[in-house]
Amino acid sequence: MQAILHAIVEPGFFSSSLVRTAAALGGAVAVVAAATGVFTVIRSQAFAGEALGDIGAAGGSSAYLVGIGPLWGFAALSVAAAAVMELIGIQRARGRDLATGIVLGLGFGLAALFLYLGTSSGSTTGATVTILFGSLWGISSSELPLVLVLGGIVIVILGVLYRPLLLASISPELAAARGIPVRLVGAAYLFAMSVAVALCAFTIGAILSTALLVGPAAAALRLTTRPLRAILTAAGLGLGCTWLGLLLAWDSYYWPPLQNGWPVSFFVVTLVLLVYIGSGLPGRIRRVRSSRRAVVSHHFERIR
């Protein structure tokens, strides 16, 4: 057993403080993203999450320019973008696409400006790659308390609003008829999603943040129709993808030909894609079996 473990895991993985910090940070963000992502998929707001991630890149790059932690920039501009989207009218189907498109364009423009200024100043070496594609290895353990606080805020909001948010997501008309303030609930959820997206962008990069937010949740909703079970399933899938991604990234330092290591975000996103594809297999198997039963039943009916 030990020989097999050594063949799979390169030396130093379990004893490294760098790995422990990355696993704690990545695991916390994966759980928060899973809980938020299930509602994101149910509410069909994946495009909104993408827009928040892109404008978060502007926040992260501006934070580098002024010399503060990038997570503050990611969170601040993501929340501000969510407020703008709410003011434009994201609670309505037509306004949702309009708001998302406007914020998406603004996010790209600001991110391009701040990244250009950072590159020109020469004081933010490597910042562009870190902001766009993330670097779990480069996050300090001092950032963990802030990540846990922000993640805790998201979980508390979702926990308090769970039932009204679920009803408002499935049937806004019925929720309004029952006296639920649909717009207020939607605004609170949008705030929670903006913080969750900021955490995803901080760990695996602004460009790839939507994958961790939406991928495990979409796969979980393929496997179960119960929201709470879907949240738990998505959390397990997100944790698995994140931690296995860390392991593969660690091992990749020993892979030829360059032996420089591959980014964690690449492995995480690839694993999320594979999980999503795999989640559709049980449904396909059930459909094939059902089709075969129907054919057999029809055959016996003809014999009779």
MIMI-406808 format. One record per residue (C-alpha): residue in three letters; x, y, z. Coordinates in pm, whole numbers, padded with zeros to 5 digits, always signed. Layout:
# MIMI-406808
ALAXYZ...
# end
This chain:
# MIMI-406808
MET+00000+00000+00000GLN+00280+00237+00090ALA+00458+00157-00236ILE+00144+00241-00434LEU+00107+00569-00243HIS+00467+00664-00319ALA+00411+00585-00686ILE+00110+00820-00699VAL+00223+01100-00467GLU+00562+01262-00506PRO+00773+01318-00190GLY+00689+01607+00040PHE+00323+01649-00051PHE+00168+01566+00286SER+00445+01730+00491SER+00446+02062+00305SER+00296+02363+00483LEU+00239+02512+00137VAL+00014+02219+00048ARG-00177+02242+00375THR-00247+02610+00326ALA-00355+02561-00036ALA-00576+02266+00060ALA-00746+02463+00339LEU-00802+02770+00120GLY-00910+02574-00185GLY-01136+02346+00018ALA-01314+02635+00188VAL-01371+02812-00142ALA-01493+02490-00308VAL-01761+02442-00041VAL-01878+02805-00063ALA-01882+02787-00444ALA-02086+02465-00433ALA-02356+02609-00208THR-02379+02925-00418GLY-02344+02746-00749VAL-02653+02528-00702PHE-02869+02839-00682THR-02674+02997-00968VAL-02764+02703-01192ILE-03127+02690-01075ARG-03165+03064-01138SER-02984+03041-01477GLN-02733+03309-01374ALA-02410+03145-01484PHE-02355+03430-01731ALA-02391+03678-01445GLY-02129+03485-01251GLU-01895+03508-01549ALA-01945+03886-01565LEU-01872+03923-01193GLY-01555+03717-01233ASP-01434+03932-01520ILE-01488+04258-01337GLY-01325+04096-01035ALA-01009+04081-01246ALA-01017+04461-01256GLY-01047+04465-00878GLY-00759+04225-00827SER-00531+04416-01065SER-00619+04751-00906ALA-00537+04604-00564TYR-00192+04507-00689LEU-00141+04862-00816VAL-00216+05025-00480GLY-00029+04761-00282ILE-00310+04583-00095GLY-00418+04220-00090PRO-00581+04115-00419LEU-00875+03949-00241TRP-00993+04289-00120GLY-00994+04413-00478PHE-01171+04103-00610ALA-01441+04130-00345ALA-01491+04507-00360LEU-01541+04534-00735SER-01743+04212-00758VAL-01987+04343-00497ALA-01999+04683-00671ALA-02070+04511-01003ALA-02350+04310-00841ALA-02504+04635-00715VAL-02492+04784-01065MET-02653+04472-01212GLU-02930+04490-00953LEU-02995+04858-01029ILE-03013+04791-01403GLY-03267+04517-01347ILE-03118+04170-01323GLN-03434+04044-01151ARG-03616+04055-01486ALA-03525+03812-01763ARG-03463+04081-02025GLY-03286+04313-01783ARG-03069+04024-01664ASP-02897+03981-02000LEU-02870+04358-02047ALA-02713+04411-01704THR-02476+04119-01746GLY-02360+04235-02087ILE-02292+04588-01968VAL-02101+04475-01661LEU-01909+04218-01865GLY-01787+04485-02107LEU-01697+04720-01823GLY-01510+04441-01646PHE-01297+04361-01950GLY-01222+04729-02008LEU-01114+04800-01650ALA-00916+04477-01625ALA-00729+04561-01946LEU-00652+04913-01815PHE-00526+04804-01473LEU-00326+04512-01608TYR-00164+04744-01862LEU-00075+04996-01593GLY+00062+04718-01375THR+00276+04580-01655SER+00400+04927-01750SER+00497+05015-01395GLY+00711+04702-01364SER+00617+04669-00997THR+00367+04387-01036THR+00574+04109-01190GLY+00360+03798-01239ALA+00044+03979-01132THR-00129+03933-01468VAL-00095+03554-01464THR-00195+03536-01096ILE-00507+03748-01144LEU-00627+03580-01461PHE-00536+03219-01382GLY-00486+03211-01004SER-00209+03062-00794LEU-00307+02856-00492TRP+00061+02794-00422GLY+00122+03167-00393ILE-00147+03243-00134SER-00019+03311+00216SER-00167+03142+00523SER-00241+03492+00655GLU-00515+03515+00390LEU-00702+03215+00533PRO-00894+03405+00808LEU-01030+03655+00556VAL-01131+03376+00318LEU-01311+03195+00601VAL-01490+03512+00714LEU-01611+03597+00363GLY-01707+03236+00300GLY-01892+03225+00631ILE-02091+03535+00535VAL-02200+03367+00212ILE-02302+03046+00389VAL-02501+03240+00653ILE-02687+03438+00385LEU-02774+03124+00192GLY-02876+02943+00510VAL-03107+03223+00626LEU-03262+03269+00282TYR-03265+02901+00182ARG-03642+02843+00159PRO-03754+03182+00022LEU-03458+03187-00218LEU-03539+02840-00344LEU-03903+02927-00404ALA-03815+03260-00565SER-03566+03082-00791ILE-03814+02818-00906SER-04130+03029-00924PRO-04097+03405-00863GLU-04470+03455-00918LEU-04565+03202-00651ALA-04306+03346-00414ALA-04447+03696-00460ALA-04800+03564-00405ARG-04686+03420-00072GLY-04553+03756+00039ILE-04182+03690-00020PRO-03990+04007-00119VAL-03853+03854-00438ARG-03634+04148-00537LEU-03480+04182-00191VAL-03410+03809-00177GLY-03259+03824-00525ALA-03039+04119-00429ALA-02913+03938-00117TYR-02835+03630-00325LEU-02656+03842-00586PHE-02438+03985-00309ALA-02358+03633-00186MET-02277+03521-00540SER-02045+03818-00596VAL-01846+03729-00284ALA-01833+03361-00385VAL-01710+03456-00733ALA-01444+03679-00577LEU-01321+03385-00368CYS-01313+03160-00676ALA-01124+03425-00872PHE-00877+03464-00588THR-00794+03092-00588ILE-00814+02972-00950GLY-00817+03303-01138ALA-01076+03545-01270ILE-01108+03381-01612LEU-01164+03032-01468SER-01372+03126-01162THR-01706+03034-01319ALA-01592+02675-01371LEU-01563+02613-00995LEU-01885+02803-00927VAL-02103+02631-01188GLY-01935+02301-01282PRO-01976+02093-00962ALA-02324+02239-00903ALA-02442+02156-01254ALA-02305+01803-01221ALA-02475+01759-00882LEU-02811+01874-01019ARG-02776+01609-01289LEU-02735+01345-01021THR-03013+01458-00785THR-03314+01688-00802ARG-03316+01766-00429PRO-03151+02106-00368LEU-02996+02029-00028ARG-02859+01697-00149ALA-02732+01874-00461ILE-02545+02126-00244LEU-02377+01848-00045THR-02295+01655-00364ALA-02154+01968-00530ALA-01943+02037-00222GLY-01798+01686-00238LEU-01727+01715-00610GLY-01572+02061-00569LEU-01350+01943-00285GLY-01244+01638-00482CYS-01155+01841-00792THR-00964+02101-00590TRP-00763+01860-00377LEU-00690+01622-00663GLY-00588+01925-00870LEU-00340+02021-00599LEU-00197+01669-00598LEU-00157+01661-00977ALA-00001+02009-00979TRP+00247+01897-00712ASP+00334+01583-00906SER+00369+01780-01230TYR+00691+01939-01101TYR+00852+01601-01161TRP+00705+01551-01509PRO+00915+01590-01823PRO+01005+01772-02031LEU+01025+02110-01852GLN+00983+02002-01490ASN+00851+02346-01394GLY+00508+02229-01285TRP+00165+02295-01428PRO-00083+02543-01275VAL-00333+02413-01020SER-00615+02596-01196PHE-00561+02391-01513PHE-00607+02065-01328VAL-00905+02190-01126VAL-01094+02313-01432THR-01011+01999-01631LEU-01134+01777-01348VAL-01453+01984-01317LEU-01518+01932-01688LEU-01463+01557-01658VAL-01693+01541-01355TYR-01966+01726-01543ILE-01935+01496-01844GLY-01936+01192-01618SER-02244+01310-01431GLY-02448+01264-01746LEU-02361+00894-01776PRO-02612+00761-01517GLY-02898+00936-01698ARG-02787+00796-02032ILE-02761+00447-01887ARG-03112+00475-01743ARG-03248+00593-02078VAL-03079+00304-02263ARG-03216+00050-02014SER-03563+00202-02035SER-03547+00191-02414ARG-03440-00174-02406ARG-03725-00263-02171ALA-03970-00089-02401VAL-03837-00284-02702VAL-03854-00616-02515SER-04204-00539-02388HIS-04321-00449-02739HIS-04165-00769-02874PHE-04351-00986-02621GLU-04676-00804-02691ARG-04639-00888-03061ILE-04571-01255-02979ARG-04892-01272-02777
# end
